[in-house]
Amino acid sequence: MLKLCLAEMSEMGVYQWAREQVEVCLTQAAEQQLDPLMALRALLSAVVERNASARGAFDLAAELEFLAANLDEQRDYSFMRP
């Protein structure tokens, strides 16, 4: 599985890869009859928790605040950092 993920990443950007992984997770959640909104919330919580262990809380909070303040479906903010 890891080799497949690494091969996929080499053909696309990391943000596109992440979006596709979320879709895979949502498909798996649906197969288990889990609520999609709750699955997304659980995924977000797990990602924030894992991210917090790898970087400072201030940096993570600034990025999350930036993302929340700039929720715009028409724009890709992946190139920006707070």
C-alpha positions as CSV (number, residue, x, y, z in Angstrom):
1,M,0.0,0.0,0.0
2,L,2.8,2.4,0.9
3,K,4.5,1.8,-2.4
4,L,1.3,2.5,-4.3
5,C,0.9,5.8,-2.3
6,L,4.4,6.9,-3.0
7,A,4.0,6.0,-6.7
8,E,0.8,8.0,-6.8
9,M,2.4,11.0,-5.1
10,S,5.2,11.1,-7.7
11,E,2.6,11.6,-10.4
12,M,0.6,14.3,-8.7
13,G,1.0,17.1,-6.1
14,V,0.8,16.3,-2.5
15,Y,-2.4,18.3,-2.1
16,Q,-4.2,16.4,-4.8
17,W,-2.9,13.2,-3.3
18,A,-4.4,14.2,0.1
19,R,-7.7,15.1,-1.5
20,E,-7.9,11.7,-3.1
21,Q,-7.0,10.0,0.2
22,V,-9.9,11.8,1.9
23,E,-12.2,10.4,-0.8
24,V,-10.9,6.9,-0.2
25,C,-11.5,7.4,3.5
26,L,-15.1,8.6,2.9
27,T,-15.8,5.7,0.7
28,Q,-14.6,3.3,3.4
29,A,-16.7,5.2,6.0
30,A,-19.8,4.9,3.8
31,E,-19.1,1.1,3.4
32,Q,-19.2,0.9,7.2
33,Q,-22.4,3.1,7.3
34,L,-20.6,5.9,9.2
35,D,-22.0,9.4,8.9
36,P,-19.8,11.3,6.4
37,L,-19.8,14.5,8.4
38,M,-18.7,12.6,11.5
39,A,-16.0,10.8,9.5
40,L,-14.7,14.1,8.2
41,R,-14.6,15.5,11.7
42,A,-12.8,12.5,13.0
43,L,-10.3,12.7,10.2
44,L,-9.7,16.4,10.9
45,S,-9.2,15.7,14.6
46,A,-6.7,12.9,13.9
47,V,-4.8,15.1,11.4
48,V,-4.6,18.0,13.8
49,E,-3.5,15.7,16.6
50,R,-0.8,14.2,14.5
51,N,0.3,17.6,13.2
52,A,0.5,19.1,16.7
53,S,3.0,16.4,17.7
54,A,5.2,17.4,14.8
55,R,5.2,21.2,15.1
56,G,4.5,24.0,17.5
57,A,0.9,24.8,18.6
58,F,1.2,28.4,17.6
59,D,2.2,27.6,14.0
60,L,-0.5,25.0,13.7
61,A,-3.2,27.3,15.2
62,A,-2.1,30.1,12.8
63,E,-2.5,27.8,9.8
64,L,-5.9,26.5,11.0
65,E,-7.1,30.1,11.6
66,F,-6.0,31.1,8.1
67,L,-7.7,28.1,6.5
68,A,-10.9,28.8,8.5
69,A,-10.9,32.5,7.7
70,N,-10.4,31.8,4.0
71,L,-12.9,29.1,3.2
72,D,-13.5,29.6,-0.4
73,E,-14.4,26.7,-2.7
74,Q,-13.2,28.5,-5.7
75,R,-9.6,29.0,-4.5
76,D,-6.7,26.7,-3.9
77,Y,-4.7,27.9,-0.9
78,S,-2.3,25.1,-0.9
79,F,0.6,27.3,-2.0
80,M,0.1,29.8,0.8
81,R,1.2,29.6,4.4
82,P,0.3,32.0,7.3
